[in-house]
Amino acid sequence: MTMTGLDAEAVRALQGLEDGRSSVRLRAALAVGTTPDPRFVDKLVGRCAIEPEFFVRDMLTWALTRHPVSVTLPELLREVRSERAQARSQALHTLSKIGDRRAWPAITPALLSDTDDEVARSAWRTAVVLVPEGEESGLAAVLVTQLGRGERETQLSLSRALVALGEVVLPALRAAATTAADPRVRMHALATERLLRDPETGFEFAIEEAKRVVALGGSGREGR
């Protein structure tokens, strides 16, 4: 972006986003968000794609939410199609914070099943925020295809997304619990249903309980 017309303080803030010290980048992102200017958006979005520190990325997202949606939305929608995984993930995260449902068409099945776990987790969280009323069951049908995926952190993220959609997810979860060939999928479906029925249940407890059910050849529906 051009810095023509920006005052010296704004120029310093934008330059600070590229400083080698994370504390300086953090202060720079705070400064840019405190005094928003549409001319900052391109730089903020570009920095999100490469910023190595989580807490600085979070401040960059905050700074973007301080700018007009009419400016940020097109840039972020372009980023979710980036070849760089971090660019996709952070753009999705920022879209979830902005919460503008005009972004919903960009949350494609390809993003919801992205091969990068961090991108997929961001897509799941964002989809739950943006899904239009009446389309929750369609979203649930896509999300359950990811059951059993990854390690505990990824599985917990998916369970939280499904639980956030409410009881509309139950038919898809029960189908996965009873018909899936992969025991990991059946366990994850059962654990997620348990969390939906009893939000106070810890995820690890729900998974261990589901393991026992699957090991005994059940679907968790017996006796209900």
C-alpha positions in Angstrom: 0.0 0.0 0.0 1.1 3.6 -0.5 1.8 5.7 2.6 1.1 8.9 0.7 -1.1 11.2 2.8 -0.5 9.4 6.1 0.8 11.4 9.0 4.2 10.4 10.5 2.6 8.6 13.5 0.5 6.4 11.1 3.6 5.6 9.0 5.5 4.6 12.1 2.7 2.3 13.2 2.5 0.6 9.9 6.3 0.2 9.8 6.1 -1.2 13.4 4.0 -4.1 12.2 7.2 -5.4 10.5 9.5 -4.9 13.4 11.5 -7.9 14.6 10.3 -7.5 18.2 6.8 -8.9 18.9 6.2 -6.3 21.6 6.7 -3.5 19.0 4.4 -5.3 16.5 1.7 -5.6 19.2 1.9 -1.9 20.1 1.7 -1.1 16.4 -1.4 -3.2 15.8 -3.0 -1.5 18.8 -2.1 1.9 17.4 -3.5 1.1 14.0 -6.8 -0.2 15.5 -7.1 2.8 17.9 -7.0 5.2 14.9 -8.5 3.2 12.1 -8.0 4.3 8.5 -9.3 2.3 5.5 -5.8 2.6 4.0 -4.5 0.4 6.8 -6.6 -2.6 5.9 -4.5 -4.1 3.2 -1.4 -4.0 5.4 -3.3 -5.5 8.4 -4.6 -8.4 6.3 -1.3 -9.1 4.7 0.4 -9.1 8.1 -2.1 -11.6 9.5 -1.0 -14.1 6.9 2.6 -14.2 8.2 2.6 -13.0 11.8 4.2 -15.8 13.9 2.9 -14.7 17.4 -0.7 -15.6 18.4 -1.2 -12.6 20.6 -0.1 -10.2 17.9 -2.4 -11.9 15.3 -5.3 -11.5 17.8 -4.5 -7.8 18.0 -4.4 -7.6 14.2 -7.8 -9.1 14.1 -9.1 -6.6 16.6 -7.6 -3.8 14.5 -9.4 -5.1 11.5 -12.7 -5.2 13.3 -12.3 -1.5 14.0 -12.4 -0.7 10.3 -15.4 -0.4 8.0 -16.8 -3.8 7.0 -17.3 -2.5 3.5 -13.5 -2.3 3.3 -12.4 -5.4 5.3 -14.9 -7.9 4.0 -13.7 -8.1 0.4 -10.1 -8.4 1.5 -10.9 -11.2 4.0 -13.0 -13.1 1.5 -10.1 -13.0 -0.9 -7.8 -14.3 1.9 -9.9 -17.4 2.6 -9.0 -18.6 -0.8 -5.2 -18.1 -0.2 -2.7 -20.9 -0.7 -1.2 -20.0 2.6 -2.9 -21.9 5.5 -2.3 -19.1 8.0 -3.9 -16.6 5.7 -7.0 -18.7 5.4 -7.2 -19.5 9.1 -6.7 -15.9 10.3 -9.1 -14.5 7.7 -11.8 -16.9 8.9 -11.1 -16.0 12.5 -11.5 -12.4 11.7 -14.7 -13.0 9.8 -16.1 -14.8 12.9 -15.3 -11.7 15.0 -16.9 -9.3 12.5 -20.0 -11.6 12.3 -21.3 -10.2 8.9 -23.4 -13.0 7.4 -22.7 -11.8 3.9 -19.5 -13.8 4.3 -21.5 -17.1 4.7 -21.2 -18.2 1.0 -17.4 -18.2 1.4 -17.6 -20.9 4.1 -17.5 -23.7 1.6 -17.3 -27.5 2.3 -13.7 -27.3 1.1 -12.9 -24.9 3.9 -14.9 -27.0 6.4 -12.8 -30.0 5.5 -9.5 -28.2 4.9 -6.5 -30.5 5.2 -4.9 -28.0 7.6 -6.4 -28.6 11.1 -6.1 -25.0 12.2 -7.9 -23.8 9.1 -10.6 -26.4 9.6 -11.1 -25.4 13.2 -11.4 -21.7 12.3 -13.9 -22.6 9.5 -16.0 -24.6 12.0 -16.1 -21.8 14.5 -16.8 -19.2 11.8 -19.5 -21.3 10.2 -21.4 -21.6 13.5 -21.4 -17.8 13.9 -22.4 -17.0 10.3 -24.9 -19.8 9.4 -28.2 -18.3 8.3 -31.3 -19.4 10.2 -32.7 -22.6 8.6 -29.4 -23.8 7.3 -28.1 -25.3 10.5 -29.0 -28.9 9.5 -27.1 -28.6 6.2 -24.1 -27.3 8.1 -24.3 -30.1 10.6 -24.4 -32.6 7.7 -21.0 -31.3 6.5 -19.5 -31.0 10.0 -20.2 -34.6 10.9 -18.1 -35.8 8.0 -15.1 -34.5 10.0 -15.9 -36.6 13.1 -12.9 -38.7 14.3 -10.5 -36.3 12.7 -7.2 -35.3 14.3 -6.1 -35.2 17.9 -8.1 -34.2 21.0 -7.8 -30.4 20.4 -9.3 -30.7 16.9 -12.0 -33.1 18.0 -13.0 -30.8 20.8 -13.2 -27.9 18.4 -15.6 -29.9 16.2 -17.7 -31.0 19.1 -18.0 -27.5 20.3 -19.1 -26.3 16.9 -21.7 -29.1 16.6 -23.0 -28.5 20.2 -23.4 -24.8 19.4 -25.8 -25.6 16.6 -28.1 -27.3 19.1 -30.4 -30.2 18.7 -30.6 -29.9 15.0 -27.4 -31.9 14.9 -28.8 -35.0 16.7 -30.0 -36.9 13.6 -26.6 -36.6 11.9 -24.8 -37.5 15.1 -26.9 -40.6 15.8 -26.5 -41.7 12.2 -22.7 -41.5 12.6 -22.8 -43.2 15.9 -24.7 -46.2 14.5 -23.5 -46.6 10.9 -19.9 -45.3 10.7 -17.3 -48.0 9.9 -14.6 -46.2 11.8 -14.8 -46.6 15.6 -13.1 -43.2 16.1 -16.0 -41.6 14.2 -18.6 -43.5 16.4 -16.8 -42.5 19.6 -16.6 -38.9 18.6 -20.3 -38.8 17.6 -21.3 -40.4 20.9 -19.1 -38.0 22.9 -20.5 -35.0 21.1 -24.1 -36.1 21.8 -23.2 -36.5 25.4 -21.8 -33.0 25.5 -25.0 -31.7 23.9 -27.2 -33.4 26.4 -25.0 -32.5 29.4 -22.8 -29.4 28.7 -21.1 -29.9 32.2 -19.6 -33.2 31.0 -15.9 -32.8 30.3 -14.8 -33.8 26.8 -12.3 -36.4 28.1 -14.9 -38.1 30.2 -17.3 -38.1 27.3 -14.7 -39.7 25.0 -13.8 -42.3 27.6 -17.4 -43.2 28.1 -17.9 -43.4 24.3 -14.9 -45.7 24.0 -16.5 -48.1 26.5 -19.8 -48.1 24.5 -18.1 -48.7 21.2 -15.9 -51.4 22.7 -19.0 -53.2 23.8 -20.5 -52.9 20.4 -23.2 -50.5 21.3 -24.3 -47.2 19.8 -25.2 -45.5 23.1 -28.9 -45.6 22.3 -29.6 -48.8 24.2 -32.0 -48.4 27.1 -33.0 -44.8 26.3 
